[in-house]
Amino acid sequence: MPRLSDKSLLAIAAVVDVAVHARGAPVAAKALAARHGLPPRRLEPVLQALVHAGVLKGVRGPRGGYELARERRRVSVAEIVRVVEGAEEEKEIILPPLVTDVVQPAVAAAEDTFDTALDGVTLEDLCRAADDKGHGSEHERIDFAI
């Protein structure tokens, strides 16, 4: 059972894509969306949330797009996930006592361990892995079914 949502995985991939492809020039949202097989309108809210949080920097104008706001080694996967998951408004649900008294405390320890592990994975780590596997090609296309 995956812990990360498809939206979080897409956000991580988008930030890695920007880090790999923004070599001296911003990455256009259209180019990024095309590489991932997504309509730009699907990706734009994710990118804007990342800009608002200071992970990415938006560059306006005809040659605008997105670039990293900080060094690769200073961006963790956990931060990207927190930005994207925090951007959604949670619907207020009243949980039964079994969930609040038993299930949530038991699951909280596992979630803390997972979050700590994600904090240890940096954008630099993912960019190195992408380069090693040949995912830095400008002509590459990755299909996401979101």
C-alpha positions in Angstrom: 0.0 0.0 0.0 1.7 3.2 -1.1 1.9 6.0 1.5 2.5 8.8 -1.0 -0.4 10.0 -3.1 -0.1 10.2 -6.9 -0.2 14.0 -6.5 2.9 13.9 -4.2 4.7 11.6 -6.6 4.0 13.9 -9.5 5.2 16.9 -7.4 8.5 15.1 -6.6 8.9 14.2 -10.3 8.2 17.8 -11.4 10.8 19.2 -9.0 13.4 16.6 -10.2 12.5 17.4 -13.8 13.1 21.1 -13.2 16.4 20.4 -11.4 17.6 18.2 -14.2 16.4 20.4 -17.2 16.9 23.9 -15.9 20.5 24.3 -16.9 20.8 28.1 -17.1 17.2 28.7 -18.2 13.8 28.2 -16.6 11.7 25.1 -17.5 8.5 26.0 -19.2 5.4 24.4 -17.7 4.2 23.3 -21.1 7.5 21.4 -21.7 7.4 19.9 -18.3 3.8 18.8 -18.8 4.6 17.3 -22.2 7.5 15.3 -20.9 5.1 13.8 -18.3 2.1 13.3 -20.6 -0.1 15.7 -18.6 -2.1 18.7 -19.6 -0.5 21.9 -18.2 -3.6 22.8 -16.2 -3.1 19.6 -14.2 0.4 20.5 -13.3 0.1 24.2 -12.8 -1.5 24.1 -9.3 1.2 21.8 -8.1 3.9 24.1 -9.5 2.3 27.2 -8.0 2.1 25.5 -4.5 5.8 24.7 -4.8 6.6 28.3 -5.8 4.5 29.7 -2.9 6.5 27.4 -0.5 9.9 28.5 -1.8 10.8 25.2 -3.4 10.6 26.5 -6.9 10.9 30.0 -8.3 8.6 31.2 -11.1 10.1 33.3 -13.8 7.7 35.4 -15.9 7.9 36.3 -19.5 8.1 34.7 -22.9 11.2 32.6 -21.8 9.8 32.1 -18.3 9.1 28.9 -16.5 10.3 27.3 -13.3 13.7 26.9 -11.6 14.8 25.7 -8.2 14.6 28.3 -5.5 17.4 26.7 -3.5 20.3 24.3 -4.0 19.3 20.6 -4.7 20.9 19.4 -1.4 18.7 21.8 0.5 15.3 20.4 -0.7 14.1 17.2 0.8 11.4 14.9 -0.6 9.5 15.3 2.7 9.3 19.0 2.2 7.9 18.6 -1.3 5.3 16.1 0.0 4.3 18.4 2.9 3.8 21.3 0.4 1.6 19.3 -1.9 -0.4 17.5 0.7 -0.8 20.7 2.8 -2.2 22.5 -0.2 -5.4 20.6 -0.2 -8.2 21.6 2.1 -9.1 18.8 4.5 -12.8 18.1 4.9 -13.7 18.0 8.6 -14.6 14.5 9.4 -15.6 13.4 12.9 -13.7 10.2 13.6 -15.0 7.5 15.9 -13.1 6.9 19.2 -11.7 3.6 17.9 -9.8 5.6 15.3 -8.7 8.5 17.5 -7.8 6.3 20.6 -6.4 3.2 19.0 -5.7 3.4 15.2 -4.2 6.9 14.9 -1.7 6.4 17.8 -0.6 3.0 16.4 -0.1 4.3 12.9 1.5 7.6 14.0 4.8 5.9 14.9 5.1 4.3 11.5 4.2 7.6 9.8 6.9 9.3 11.9 9.5 6.7 10.8 8.4 7.2 7.1 8.6 11.0 7.4 12.1 10.8 9.0 13.2 8.6 6.1 11.8 11.0 3.5 13.6 13.9 5.2 16.8 12.1 4.5 16.2 11.9 0.8 17.2 15.1 -1.0 16.6 16.4 -4.4 20.3 16.0 -5.1 20.0 12.3 -4.4 17.1 12.0 -6.9 18.9 14.1 -9.5 21.9 11.8 -9.3 19.8 8.8 -9.7 17.9 10.3 -12.7 21.3 11.1 -14.3 22.6 7.6 -13.7 19.5 6.1 -15.3 19.5 8.5 -18.3 16.4 10.5 -17.3 18.0 13.8 -18.2 17.2 13.6 -21.9 15.2 16.5 -23.2 13.2 14.1 -25.4 12.1 11.8 -22.6 8.4 11.4 -21.9 7.0 9.8 -18.8 3.4 8.9 -18.6 1.5 9.4 -15.4 -2.0 8.3 -15.0 -3.4 10.7 -12.5 
